[in-house]
Amino acid sequence: MRIAIAGIVHETNTYCPGLTTNSAFYTYRGERMLSTSGQQSDVGGAVDAVRAAGREVVPLLYASTQPSATIERETYEGFKDEILTGLHQALSAGLDGCVLTLHGAGVVDGIEDLEGDLAWAVREVLGDLPIAASFDLHGNVTQHMADALNGMFACHHYPHIDLHERAAEAVRCVIDMAEGRPRTVCDVLALPLLLPTTTTYEGIGETLLNELLALEEVQDCLDISWFHGFPYTDIAHVGSMISITRNHDDEKSLHAARDFARRLWEAREEFRPLSLSGAQAIDAARAHDRYPVVIHETSDNCGAGTPGDGTHLLRAMLDAQLGAQACFGFIVDAEVAAQAHAAGIGSTIEVALGGKTDDLHGDTLQLSAYVKALHDGRVVMQHMFKGAPLNLGPLARLVVDDMDIIVASRRSQTFDTEPFLAVGIDVTKYKYVALKSSNHFRAGFSHIASAIVTADTPGLSTHNISVFPRQKTTRRLWPIHGDATYPE
């Protein structure tokens, strides 16, 4: 039995300027896809699951990049054509099914539903062969897309520590159907909810996830998934969704999924976030007497498409004179990192740090900085995506007013402590540890932090999602519209 694996993964923030082109993507093909075996990633999980079942992997293309602006049409069409060509070739040699590793929030110039377009293109090539897909829970998915698939498996957790497990479930779904199990169908229940980024490690996110998993356990269906949705995009179908993969005559599970959707809607007020400015977040951190306290700047999260060079929180920390009690890891500024590498360790340099992308994320900081340590920025992730490489580009550890500031060259959110360790920082020795991420950092910091404080400064991933204009949807969406209803 031969199972094809392919994917185009992108979380599109349509409020970012410009287009995301081919040069921004990293691509895995053939043996490079197979080399992800052992990594806790979607593609690695799919490869391992096919092999564990004693089947042959047919690796086609995996294309992904950091969340960013709308994808250029030519770039997407090139990736899609490569996948379809690979499927045609695989069919001629014998193929039994296909697993797609997707995100769910992909937007192409002229195509609001990347995943729907790709899924139907694959369906047209494969005919009745089974097709299942794994997703990020931040997908804005559609029934149109679901109609092309036999299985939908969104990661349950945020941070996404289970992408590999969900991809493995998609593989098992395809193999089972290829071996004769009746084909399953997928349904999407769309709610008019724009949820802020909400962790499943605590609070209402954890409560509802546990309820969902318990519900799924007693239903005779393959999967029930909760898509939180991705609110930082202006498309017609933006919102939150529940998907269910079931036998076509299983009405009981469909009714159960509808009950959970109603439960989610009724809990909407519990998702309202407390948005703190940089100064307010520092005050909240200082109120704790156990350390370290992690302050995360959710509004400048590269994992949602922001530039990562925002200075609002960093400026507040410098103004608060936290000094050697604090470290900041990291701000993205390739120019300053290159300047530090050119000057060398032990140098004192005058830098213009951050605030170079736009006016929203803060002004550039004019600072005198001591170059404490340098690193090439190549690390291996230890919690989320455990075992996967991450290249942050040249890193520099600068000391400003006795406070440690890490500067990276390439956009990324902070996932774990590896960037700190790379430049010699043990975060457990500090009272205050600041970073840029919405929730993925929790996988690497929850066991370290005595407390976690959210700074929601101005930025493209702010929890204050009502500030983003909505021109592509006519739906009444909570919390923008207090009179939004469900069912609509």
VENDA-V368773 format. One record per pair of residues at least 12 apart in sequence whose C-alpha atoms are under 7 Angstrom apart, sorted by sequence separation. I is the first residue (numbers start at 1). J is the second residue. D is the distance in whole Angstrom. If there is no record, write none. Layout:
I J D
I J D
This chain:
154 166 7
228 240 5
229 241 7
352 364 6
353 365 5
378 390 6
379 391 6
395 407 6
396 408 7
34 47 6
153 166 6
227 240 6
228 241 7
244 257 7
352 365 5
353 366 6
378 391 4
395 408 5
227 241 5
352 366 5
377 391 6
378 392 6
394 408 6
395 409 7
466 480 5
226 241 6
227 242 6
336 351 6
351 366 6
352 367 7
377 392 5
378 393 7
393 408 6
394 409 6
226 242 5
297 313 7
351 367 5
377 393 5
392 408 6
393 409 5
132 149 6
137 154 5
153 170 6
225 242 6
226 243 7
336 353 7
350 367 6
351 368 6
376 393 6
377 394 5
392 409 6
393 410 5
131 149 5
132 150 5
133 151 6
134 152 6
135 153 6
136 154 5
137 155 6
225 243 5
350 368 5
376 394 4
377 395 5
392 410 5
131 150 6
132 151 4
133 152 5
134 153 5
135 154 4
136 155 6
137 156 7
151 170 7
224 243 6
225 244 6
242 261 7
349 368 6
350 369 6
375 394 6
376 395 6
392 411 7
130 150 6
131 151 7
132 152 6
133 153 6
134 154 6
135 155 6
224 244 4
333 353 7
348 368 7
349 369 5
375 395 5
223 244 6
224 245 7
333 354 6
348 369 6
349 370 6
374 395 6
375 396 7
414 435 6
61 83 6
151 173 7
223 245 5
309 331 5
348 370 4
374 396 5
414 436 6
60 83 6
222 245 5
308 331 6
309 332 5
347 370 6
348 371 6
373 396 6
374 397 6
413 436 6
414 437 6
221 245 6
222 246 6
308 332 5
309 333 6
346 370 7
347 371 5
373 397 5
413 437 5
123 148 6
221 246 5
346 371 5
372 397 5
415 440 6
416 441 6
33 59 6
60 86 6
119 145 6
221 247 7
345 371 5
346 372 6
371 397 6
372 398 6
397 423 6
415 441 4
344 371 7
345 372 6
371 398 5
372 399 7
414 441 6
417 444 7
116 144 6
120 148 5
345 373 6
370 398 5
371 399 7
416 444 4
30 59 5
116 145 4
119 148 6
345 374 7
369 398 6
370 399 5
415 444 6
416 445 6
29 59 7
30 60 6
115 145 6
369 399 5
370 400 7
29 60 6
102 133 7
104 135 6
340 371 6
369 400 5
29 61 5
97 129 5
98 130 7
99 131 6
100 132 6
101 133 6
102 134 6
103 135 5
104 136 6
134 166 6
221 253 6
368 400 7
28 61 6
29 62 7
96 129 6
97 130 5
98 131 5
99 132 5
100 133 5
101 134 5
102 135 5
103 136 5
105 138 7
134 167 5
150 183 7
151 184 7
195 228 7
220 253 7
341 374 7
383 416 7
27 61 7
28 62 5
97 131 6
98 132 7
99 133 5
100 134 7
101 135 7
104 138 7
105 139 4
150 184 5
151 185 7
152 186 7
219 253 6
278 312 6
27 62 6
28 63 7
73 108 6
104 139 4
105 140 5
150 185 5
151 186 6
278 313 5
27 63 4
71 107 6
72 108 6
73 109 5
103 139 6
104 140 6
134 170 6
150 186 6
195 231 7
26 63 6
27 64 7
70 107 6
71 108 5
72 109 6
88 125 7
104 141 6
133 170 6
149 186 7
194 231 6
279 316 6
25 63 6
26 64 6
70 108 6
71 109 6
80 118 7
84 122 7
132 170 5
278 316 6
25 64 5
26 65 6
70 109 6
147 186 6
379 418 6
25 65 5
146 186 5
159 199 7
24 65 6
132 173 7
146 187 6
158 199 5
132 174 6
146 188 7
158 200 5
131 174 6
157 200 6
311 354 6
130 174 6
143 187 6
310 354 6
311 355 6
143 188 5
194 239 5
309 354 5
310 355 5
142 188 6
193 239 5
194 240 7
309 355 6
130 177 6
192 239 6
193 240 5
375 422 6
20 68 7
130 178 7
191 239 6
192 240 7
375 423 6
20 69 5
190 239 7
191 240 5
312 361 7
374 423 6
19 69 5
20 70 6
21 71 6
190 240 6
191 241 6
307 357 7
311 361 6
312 362 5
373 423 6
18 69 6
19 70 5
20 71 5
21 72 5
190 241 5
310 361 4
311 362 5
16 68 6
17 69 6
19 71 5
20 72 6
189 241 5
190 242 7
310 362 5
311 363 6
2 55 6
3 56 6
4 57 6
5 58 6
6 59 7
16 69 5
19 72 5
22 75 5
188 241 6
189 242 5
1 55 5
2 56 5
3 57 5
4 58 4
5 59 5
6 60 5
7 61 6
8 62 6
9 63 6
10 64 6
13 67 7
21 75 6
188 242 6
189 243 6
1 56 6
2 57 6
3 58 6
4 59 6
5 60 6
6 61 5
7 62 5
8 63 5
9 64 5
10 65 6
12 67 6
13 68 6
14 69 5
188 243 4
2 58 6
4 60 7
6 62 5
7 63 6
8 64 6
11 67 5
12 68 5
13 69 5
14 70 5
187 243 6
188 244 7
340 396 6
10 67 6
11 68 7
12 69 6
13 70 7
186 243 7
187 244 5
337 394 6
12 70 6
43 101 7
186 244 6
187 245 7
337 395 6
42 101 6
186 245 5
337 396 6
384 443 6
185 245 6
186 246 6
383 443 6
184 245 6
185 246 6
383 444 6
184 246 5
185 247 6
184 247 5
185 248 6
184 248 6
204 270 7
153 223 7
337 407 6
99 170 7
154 225 6
337 408 6
99 171 6
153 225 6
337 409 6
333 407 6
334 408 6
330 405 7
331 406 6
332 407 6
333 408 6
334 409 4
195 271 7
327 403 6
328 404 6
329 405 6
330 406 5
331 407 5
332 408 5
333 409 5
334 410 7
6 83 7
97 174 6
326 403 6
327 404 5
328 405 5
329 406 5
330 407 5
331 408 6
332 409 6
323 401 6
324 402 5
326 404 7
327 405 6
328 406 6
330 408 6
332 410 6
323 402 5
324 403 5
332 411 6
323 403 4
97 178 7
322 403 7
96 178 6
139 227 6
137 226 7
138 227 6
140 229 5
137 227 5
138 228 5
139 229 5
140 230 6
137 228 6
138 229 4
139 230 6
329 420 7
3 95 6
11 103 7
137 229 7
138 230 5
2 95 5
3 96 6
4 97 6
5 98 6
6 99 7
7 100 5
8 101 7
9 102 5
10 103 6
12 105 6
152 245 6
2 96 5
3 97 5
4 98 5
5 99 5
6 100 5
7 101 5
8 102 6
9 103 5
11 105 5
12 106 5
151 245 6
1 96 6
3 98 5
4 99 6
5 100 6
6 101 6
7 102 6
10 105 7
11 106 5
12 107 6
10 106 5
140 237 7
361 458 6
140 238 6
360 458 6
361 459 5
140 239 6
360 459 6
140 240 7
308 411 6
307 411 7
326 430 6
325 430 5
326 431 6
327 432 7
328 433 6
329 434 6
330 435 6
325 431 5
326 432 5
327 433 5
328 434 5
329 435 5
330 436 7
325 432 6
326 433 6
327 434 6
328 435 6
302 411 6
303 412 7
302 412 5
303 413 6
302 413 5
301 413 6
46 164 7
45 164 4
49 168 5
44 164 6
45 165 6
42 163 5
46 167 5
50 171 6
41 163 6
42 164 4
45 167 6
46 168 5
49 171 6
41 164 5
45 168 5
112 235 6
40 164 5
42 167 5
46 171 6
105 230 7
301 436 5
292 428 6
300 436 6
301 437 5
301 438 6
292 430 6
293 431 6
294 432 6
295 433 6
296 434 6
297 435 6
298 436 6
292 431 4
293 432 5
294 433 5
295 434 5
296 435 5
297 436 5
298 437 5
291 431 5
292 432 5
293 433 6
294 434 6
295 435 7
296 436 5
297 437 6
298 438 4
292 433 7
296 437 6
296 438 7
312 457 6
306 460 6
294 449 6
306 461 7
293 449 6
298 454 7
292 449 5
293 450 6
294 451 6
295 452 6
296 453 6
297 454 6
298 455 6
299 456 5
304 461 6
291 449 7
292 450 6
293 451 5
294 452 5
295 453 5
296 454 5
297 455 5
298 456 6
299 457 6
291 450 5
293 452 6
294 453 6
295 454 6
296 455 6
297 456 6
299 458 6
300 459 5
290 450 6
295 455 7
299 459 5
300 460 7
301 461 6
299 460 6
300 461 6
299 461 4
298 461 7
299 462 4
298 462 7
299 463 7
285 453 6
281 453 6
281 454 7
281 455 5
278 455 6
276 454 7
277 455 6
276 455 5
277 456 6
278 457 6
275 455 7
276 456 5
277 457 5
275 456 5
275 463 7
273 463 7
15 232 7
14 232 7
15 233 6
13 232 5
14 233 5
13 233 5
14 234 6
12 233 7
161 384 5
160 384 6
161 385 7
232 461 7
67 302 7
67 303 6
234 470 6
236 472 5
237 473 7
66 303 7
67 304 5
68 305 4
234 471 7
235 472 5
236 473 4
67 305 4
234 472 6
235 473 6
199 439 6
197 438 7
196 463 5
159 439 6
160 440 7
158 439 7
159 440 4
158 440 7
159 442 7
194 477 7
159 443 6
192 476 7
193 477 6
194 478 6
192 477 5
193 478 5
194 479 7
192 478 6
16 305 7
13 304 7
13 305 6
191 486 7
41 385 5
40 385 5
39 385 7
40 386 5
39 386 6
40 387 7
39 387 5
39 388 6
